[in-house]
Amino acid sequence: MNPSFGKFQRIITNPILFKFFILQRLSAAFWAGLNIQHFDDKTCVVRVKKSWFNQNPFNSMYFAVEAMAAEMSCGMLAFSQVYERKPAISMLVEKIEASFLKKASGIILFTCEDGEAIQNTIEAAIQSGEGTKMICKSTATNQEGIIVAEFLLTWSFKVKSKS
């Protein structure tokens, strides 16, 4: 596990520090209304509520906001493992696949439970010095617990060159 994980977790779980963090690094997520509902080393749950700002003409959440929340649910787990890491690690989404199963309205929770696999993948990249890839799953559920969308994100991790 990243030695700086605890420091990152304190930033992400403090509502005020989190708002500053996403405003600075993920401003579109700030304006779309994304929030962290739960975060630990194994799971991240991102909460977003449909509003006039993030809706489409069909009175549901715009698909790009859903994709952003899905990416954040996986990406926060990944970023927590590369945050202030020595050696520095680059991370990149290479591919995203989505299945939209129901209309997303009201409060939607995007859950990724791949934290342990992300840690192992990043450790493998450090040990081998080669780039590694993995697929993370984010599941979006509505207030009734019904799955409204599923996302598969292919992430790439690589030790940054010293140049």
N, C-alpha and C positions, 0 to 999 in steps of 0.2 A: 504494500500500500504506500501511496505517496506520503512522505513525512509531513507535507504541508496540507494534508487533507483536512485536519481539524480547523486550521485557520480558514480554509475555503468554506467549510461547513458553517462556521460562525457567520461569515459574510452572507451566505445564501439563506440561512434560516432567520436572520434578523430582518424584519420587514423594511426598515428604513435603509439599511446597508444594501439590501437586495435591490430596492428601487434605484439607488445610485448606481449600482453595478450594471443593471440592464440599461439604464438611461445612457451610461457611458459606453457600454460594449454591444448592446443589443437594442438600440433605440426603437426599432420597429416593434419588438416584443413589448416594450414599455407602452407604446401608444395603442397596441392591440389589446392590452389588458392582461397579459400573461402573468401568473403568480405561481410561486412554489407552494404547494400544499404540504408536501412531505419530501424530506431529503435525508438519506443516510448513505452508507457506502454500497448498498445493494439495490436501493429503489429510489426513484424520483417520480413524484406525481406533480404534474403541472395543471393548474386550474385556469380555465378561461370561461368567461360568461359572454354569451351573445349580446351585443349591444348595437346601437345605431352605427357605431364606428367600424365594427368588424363584420357586418352582415352583408349578404348579397341580395339581389333583387327578389329572391325566392323566399325571403324571410327566414333564412337559416345562416349559419356561420359560413363566412367565405372560406373556400378550401385552402387558400394560402395561409390563413390564420391557423387552421387545423394542422397544416404541415409544419408551420413554425412551432406550434406547441409540441408536436410529436418530436421534432428535432431537438427542442429544448429538453424534453424529458430524458432523452438519451444523451444529449450533449453535455448536460450538467454533470452526469455521472462520469463522462469521459474527461471533461475539463477539470473535475476535481482530482483526477489522477495525473494530469499534466501540469497543473497549477504550480508555479515556482519550482518545477522539477529540475534536478540536475542528474543527468544531462537533459537539456530541453527537448521536448517532444512536440512534433507538429501533428495536428489532427485535421481531418478533412472529410466531409461527406462526399462520397463518390457516386452514390446512387440512392434514389428513394423510390419506393413502390407504395402505392396507397390503394386501399379498398374502402370505398365509402358505402356503408351498409344502410344507414338511416339518416334522416335529416338531423343536423346538429343544431339544437336550439336550447336555450336555458344555460345551465352550467355544465360544462364538459370537463372531465378529468382524463388526462393523458398519462398513462402509467408505463414506465420502463423498469423492468426488474433485472436488467443485465449487468448490474454493477460489478459483480464478481468476475464475469466473463470479460468485461472491459479491463479490469485490473490485470487479469492473466494475459490478455492480448498485448497490453502496453508493456508488461514485464518481458514478454517474449520479444518484442521489438527492441527493448534495451539489451537483452542478453544476446540476441543474434546480430544486432546492428543493421538489420534489414527491415524494410517496411512490412507491416502486418495489416491484415484486414479482418473485419468481423461484421456480421449483420446483427443489428439491434432491433428489437420489436417494441413498438409503442402502441398500446391499445387505448382507444378513446371510448369512454362510457358516459352516458347521460345520468341524470339524477336518479333515475329508476334502476341504474346498474346495467342497462342495455348497451351492448357494444354498438357504437355508431360508425366507427372507422378503425382500421388497422393499418399501421405503417411499418414497413421494413426499411431500415436505413443502413446502407453499407458505409462503414467508417474505415478510414485508413490512418494508421499511426506510424510515425517514423522518427528516429532520432535525428534532430537537426544537425546539419554540418556546421563545423566551427568556423567556416569562412565568413 
